[in-house]
């Protein structure tokens, strides 16, 4: 992008240019209200298009443990992939 190069030349000397990156945050220009964003993120998580940590990153939140799993929180509870022998199908008690 030409404007990034222009900014880099204007802000950094030759020695500094390799140590810095210029990024434009365009999200503020296209950001929907929080309710709409939450609805869209929830819909994408429910359809397993994104995982919860990806949705959290869109909101500027840090990842959480287990958030990289793809599951539908509207129909699944707890861990999407329970450890062997701990699921509902294990009726033997072993």
MOHU-V624524 format. One record per pair of residues at least 24 apart in sequence whose C-alpha atoms are under 6 Angstrom apart, sorted by the first residue. I is the first residue (numbers start at 1). J is the second residue. If there is no record, write none. Layout:
# MOHU-V624524
i=I j=J
i=I j=J
This chain:
# MOHU-V624524
i=46 j=72
